[in-house]
Amino acid sequence: MNLLSKLLLVSGVVLFAGTGVNAKELVVWEDLNKDNGIAKAVEDFQKEYNCTVRVTNSDYVSHVNEYEKMLNSGTKNLPDILMLPADRLGSSAQKGLIQPLRFMSSDSSLYLDKSIDAFTYNGQIYACPRSVETMVVFYNQDLLKYPLETMEDYYNFSAAKKIEGKWGVIGKWDFMYFIYGFIRGNGGYVFGQDGAGNYNTHDIGLNNAGAIKGLEYLNKFVQNVVPVSVLGPDGFGHINSLFTSGKAAAVITGPWEFNGYAKSGINYGVSPLPKLPNGNYMCPFLGFRGYVVSKSCNDRDLAEKFLRFINQEKYALNRYEQIQELPPLKAVFKNPLIENDDFANAIAVQAQNAEPMPSIPEMGNVWGPMDKAIGKVLSKKATAKDALDEAVAEIKASIE
């Protein structure tokens, strides 16, 4: 049984319409347990275009990798539409795995400018922005009535909670993606940019004085007021368990956790990230998820019509109501439903103080060396300077 068959069997939802024997068909890969977010749009699209849309759901981060494997192995029944994070856009376009979206040249003005930039490669737009995400603070209002203003406040609060046998603020702080707010807020950066916003991959700021200071400050939390259980591959589960059980007062994470926290029944609030000791706000990555049309798509016109259809304001709002992922559509941001929503507001405010994740192919060379460097520092196997110097040397070598 090939991978697509397994997806259909284990986690898929198949939505049918169209009665003619020659009815057109699209195969769409949606994110894991998120197919309900587009169910209404899919139903209406099938009726309007007399077609069948087959929707399966699996972890969107692996979509491109799985698609490439299937394409190279000659597997049939490949997806027409899949999802990807913005940092995978450049490499996917470079390999020819996805096609530029022709309608986005006219529709780009409907979306936040940063989302269009994130999905543009060599002057062409390859993805239809689906959702915006960045780090925020989820806090248990029974343990912490109001969010704190600074990370130093959180450190002191966490130290006091530890004495009580509980935890203050926690996070998945052994991964580069989750700690970038510490690094960027202190003056570190991934790649330098020219006046036009083009990245200089020879200018890497992940081992400058600011990056070192940021990692050292993070290490202060990990060594003193963060449980060891949140580190390592099982850390995500421990973080959520500690927070939803009331054993941790706050967690810095992203909007993908909203559904789980809401269902847990915990009395929580959401806020943008606090200030660092230097007076700057933490500046995390600003990420985007997007829909793309695959190289093997059998009906490019229908696929583009589908993406345009499901991102109409009414369907984008319905998607937010169903899965709480904020669509980067300007009209949605101005809608009262979003303006009066505390969770959406926290994401929107933080998005103004977050750095778009580089979507160039070279970004793929950054994650491994940086995660390794962070792990060495947190396990006391290297100083921040030595670990970051080694990581940057490895990144440069892999890029060259």
C-alpha positions in Angstrom: 0.0 0.0 0.0 1.5 3.4 -1.0 1.6 6.4 1.2 -1.4 8.1 -0.4 -3.5 5.0 0.1 -2.5 4.9 3.8 -3.4 8.6 4.2 -6.8 7.9 2.7 -7.3 4.9 4.8 -6.0 6.2 8.1 -6.7 9.9 8.2 -8.5 10.9 5.1 -11.8 12.6 4.5 -13.3 12.2 1.0 -15.8 14.8 -0.1 -17.7 14.0 -3.3 -19.9 15.9 -5.6 -20.7 15.9 -9.3 -22.9 13.3 -11.0 -21.4 13.2 -14.5 -19.2 10.4 -15.4 -16.6 12.9 -16.7 -16.7 15.0 -13.5 -13.3 16.6 -12.8 -11.4 15.8 -9.7 -8.8 17.4 -7.4 -6.7 15.7 -4.7 -6.0 18.1 -1.8 -3.6 17.5 1.1 -4.7 19.4 4.1 -2.9 19.7 7.5 -3.4 17.1 10.2 -7.0 17.2 11.7 -7.6 20.5 9.9 -9.8 19.3 7.0 -12.9 20.6 8.8 -11.5 24.1 8.3 -12.2 23.9 4.5 -15.2 21.5 4.5 -17.8 24.1 3.8 -15.8 25.8 1.1 -15.1 22.4 -0.5 -18.8 21.5 -0.4 -19.8 24.7 -2.2 -16.9 24.5 -4.7 -17.9 21.0 -5.8 -21.5 22.1 -6.4 -20.5 25.2 -8.4 -17.9 23.5 -10.5 -19.5 20.0 -10.8 -16.3 18.3 -9.6 -15.0 16.0 -6.9 -12.5 17.2 -4.3 -10.7 14.5 -2.3 -9.3 15.9 0.9 -6.8 14.0 3.1 -5.1 15.3 6.1 -1.5 14.7 7.4 1.2 16.8 9.0 1.7 19.7 6.6 5.4 20.1 7.4 6.1 16.8 5.7 3.9 17.3 2.6 6.6 18.4 0.2 9.0 15.7 1.3 6.4 13.0 0.9 5.3 14.4 -2.4 8.8 14.5 -3.7 9.4 10.8 -2.6 6.2 9.7 -4.3 7.0 11.7 -7.5 10.5 10.2 -7.7 9.2 6.7 -7.1 6.6 6.9 -9.9 3.6 6.7 -7.6 0.3 7.5 -9.2 -2.6 9.5 -7.8 -0.4 12.3 -6.6 -1.9 15.4 -5.0 -2.9 18.4 -7.0 -2.7 20.8 -4.0 -0.6 20.5 -0.9 0.6 22.8 1.9 4.0 24.0 2.9 5.6 26.4 5.4 7.1 29.5 3.9 10.7 28.5 4.6 10.3 25.5 2.3 9.0 27.7 -0.6 12.4 28.5 -2.1 13.7 25.0 -2.2 10.4 23.6 -3.5 10.3 26.1 -6.3 14.0 25.6 -7.1 13.4 21.9 -7.5 10.4 22.4 -9.8 8.1 20.6 -7.4 5.4 23.4 -7.5 4.0 25.8 -10.0 3.6 29.6 -9.9 0.1 30.7 -9.2 -1.0 32.9 -12.1 -4.0 34.4 -10.4 -1.9 35.7 -7.5 -0.4 38.5 -9.6 -3.8 40.2 -9.5 -4.9 38.9 -6.1 -1.7 39.7 -4.1 -3.1 43.0 -3.0 -5.7 41.2 -1.0 -3.1 39.7 1.4 -0.7 41.0 3.9 2.4 42.2 2.1 4.7 40.1 4.3 2.8 36.9 3.3 3.2 37.7 -0.4 7.0 38.3 0.1 7.3 35.0 2.0 5.8 33.1 -1.0 7.6 34.9 -3.8 10.6 33.2 -5.4 12.5 34.8 -8.4 9.7 37.3 -8.9 6.9 34.8 -9.0 4.3 33.9 -6.4 4.1 30.2 -5.8 1.6 29.9 -2.9 -1.7 31.2 -1.8 -1.3 32.3 1.9 -3.4 30.2 4.2 -2.5 31.3 7.7 -0.1 33.5 9.7 1.6 32.3 12.8 4.1 33.5 15.4 4.9 33.1 19.0 2.6 34.4 21.7 2.2 33.8 25.5 -0.6 31.6 26.7 -1.1 32.1 30.4 -3.3 30.4 33.0 -5.4 33.2 34.5 -5.9 31.2 37.7 -2.2 31.3 38.3 -1.3 34.5 36.6 -4.2 37.0 36.3 -2.4 39.3 33.8 0.5 38.8 31.5 3.8 40.2 32.6 5.6 43.0 30.9 9.2 41.7 30.7 11.0 38.4 30.5 12.8 39.3 33.7 9.4 39.6 35.4 8.7 36.1 34.1 12.0 34.8 35.4 11.4 36.1 38.9 7.8 34.8 38.8 9.1 31.4 37.6 11.7 31.3 40.4 8.9 31.9 42.9 6.7 29.3 41.4 9.5 26.7 41.5 9.7 27.1 45.3 5.9 26.3 45.4 6.6 23.1 43.3 5.1 24.5 40.1 6.6 26.2 37.0 6.3 29.7 35.7 6.9 30.2 32.0 8.0 27.4 29.8 8.7 26.8 26.1 10.3 24.4 23.6 13.5 26.2 24.0 15.9 23.7 22.5 14.8 24.4 18.9 15.9 27.3 16.8 12.4 28.1 15.7 11.2 28.6 19.2 14.1 30.7 20.6 14.6 33.1 17.7 12.8 35.8 19.7 15.6 35.8 22.2 18.3 36.0 19.4 16.6 38.6 17.2 15.5 40.8 20.1 19.1 41.1 21.2 20.4 41.9 17.7 21.2 38.6 16.1 19.8 37.7 12.7 19.8 34.9 10.2 20.8 36.6 6.9 21.6 40.2 6.3 19.4 42.1 3.7 20.1 44.9 1.3 17.9 48.0 0.8 15.6 46.1 -1.5 15.1 43.3 1.0 17.2 40.7 -0.8 19.0 38.3 1.5 22.8 38.1 1.6 23.5 34.5 2.5 27.2 35.3 3.1 26.1 37.7 5.9 25.0 35.4 8.8 24.3 37.1 12.1 23.7 34.0 14.3 27.0 34.2 16.1 27.3 38.0 16.6 27.3 39.6 20.0 23.5 39.9 20.1 22.9 36.3 19.2 25.4 35.1 21.9 23.7 37.4 24.5 20.3 36.1 23.5 21.3 32.4 23.8 23.0 33.1 27.1 19.9 34.7 28.5 17.7 31.9 27.3 20.1 29.4 29.0 19.6 31.3 32.3 15.9 30.2 32.2 16.6 26.6 31.1 19.2 26.1 33.8 17.2 27.6 36.7 13.5 27.7 36.2 12.5 25.3 33.4 11.8 21.6 33.8 14.2 19.2 32.0 11.2 17.3 30.7 10.3 20.0 28.2 13.6 19.4 26.3 14.2 16.7 23.8 11.8 15.0 21.3 9.1 14.3 23.9 9.1 17.9 25.2 6.1 19.1 23.2 3.8 16.7 25.0 5.3 17.5 28.4 4.8 21.3 27.8 1.1 20.9 26.9 0.6 18.5 29.8 2.1 20.9 32.3 0.1 23.8 31.1 -3.3 22.2 30.7 -2.9 20.5 34.1 -2.2 23.8 35.8 1.4 22.8 36.8 2.8 25.6 34.6 1.5 29.2 34.6 2.5 30.2 31.1 3.9 28.8 27.8 5.4 30.6 24.9 4.3 28.8 21.7 2.3 29.3 18.6 -1.4 29.4 17.5 -1.4 25.7 16.5 -1.9 24.9 20.2 -5.1 26.9 20.5 -7.5 24.1 19.8 -6.0 21.8 22.4 -5.8 24.5 25.1 -9.4 25.5 24.4 -10.7 21.9 24.7 -8.7 21.4 27.9 -11.1 23.7 29.8 -8.2 25.7 31.3 -8.9 29.4 32.1 -6.3 31.0 29.9 -5.5 34.3 28.2 -3.2 35.2 25.3 -0.8 38.1 24.9 2.1 39.2 22.7 5.6 38.5 23.8 7.3 40.6 26.6 10.3 42.8 26.6 13.9 41.6 27.0 16.3 43.2 29.5 17.7 45.5 26.8 14.2 47.1 26.5 13.5 45.5 23.1 10.5 43.3 22.6 11.2 39.6 21.8 11.1 39.3 18.0 10.2 35.8 16.9 9.8 34.4 13.4 6.8 35.4 11.5 5.7 32.3 9.6 3.1 31.6 7.0 1.4 28.4 5.8 0.4 28.3 2.2 -1.4 26.2 -0.4 0.6 25.3 -3.5 -0.2 23.6 -6.8 2.0 20.5 -7.4 4.1 19.9 -10.5 2.0 16.9 -11.4 -1.4 18.6 -11.0 -3.7 17.2 -13.7 -5.9 20.3 -14.0 -4.0 23.5 -13.1 -6.9 25.8 -14.0 -9.3 24.0 -11.7 -6.7 23.9 -8.9 -6.2 27.7 -9.1 -10.0 28.2 -9.1 -10.2 26.1 -6.0 -7.5 28.1 -4.1 -9.1 31.4 -5.2 -12.5 30.1 -4.1 -11.6 28.8 -0.6 -9.8 32.1 0.3 -12.8 34.3 -0.2 -13.4 36.3 3.0 -16.4 34.3 4.1 -14.6 31.0 3.8 -11.4 32.3 5.3 -13.5 33.5 8.3 -15.2 30.1 8.6 -11.8 28.5 8.5 -10.7 30.6 11.4 -13.8 29.8 13.4 -13.2 26.1 12.8 -9.4 25.7 13.3 -8.4 29.1 14.9 -5.6 29.8 12.3 -5.6 33.4 11.2 -5.8 34.0 7.4 -3.4 36.8 6.3 -6.2 38.5 4.3 -6.5 42.2 4.8 -10.3 42.1 4.8 -10.2 39.3 7.5 -7.9 41.4 9.7 -10.5 44.3 9.5 -13.5 42.1 10.2 -15.2 42.7 13.6 -15.0 38.9 14.3 -11.2 39.2 14.3 -10.9 42.7 15.8 -13.0 41.6 18.8 -11.2 38.3 19.3 -8.4 38.4 22.0 -6.6 35.5 20.5 -6.6 36.9 16.9 -5.6 40.3 18.3 -2.6 38.8 20.1 -1.4 37.2 16.9 -2.0 40.3 14.8 -0.2 42.5 17.3 2.8 40.2 17.6 2.9 39.9 13.8 3.8 43.6 13.7 6.9 42.8 15.8 8.1 39.6 14.2 10.5 38.9 11.5 9.4 37.0 8.3 11.2 33.7 8.1 13.5 33.7 5.1 11.9 31.6 2.3 15.1 31.2 0.3 16.5 27.6 -0.2 19.5 28.4 2.0 17.2 28.6 5.0 17.1 24.8 5.0 20.8 24.8 5.9 20.2 26.7 9.1 17.9 24.6 11.3 20.2 21.5 11.9 23.4 23.3 12.9 21.5 25.8 15.1 19.4 23.2 16.9 22.7 21.3 17.6 24.4 24.4 18.9 21.4 25.2 21.2 21.5 21.7 22.5 25.2 21.9 23.3 24.7 25.1 25.3 21.7 23.9 27.2 23.5 20.6 28.1 26.6 22.6 29.2 28.8 21.0 26.6 29.8 24.3 25.0 29.7 28.0 25.6 27.2 30.1 23.6 30.0 31.7 21.6 31.8 28.4 20.7 28.5 26.6 19.8 27.3 29.5 17.6 30.6 29.9 16.0 30.6 26.3 15.1 27.1 26.4 13.8 27.7 29.4 11.6 30.8 27.8 10.2 28.8 24.7 9.3 26.0 26.7 7.8 28.4 28.6 5.6 30.1 25.5 4.5 26.9 23.8 3.5 25.7 26.8 1.6 29.0 27.1 -0.3 
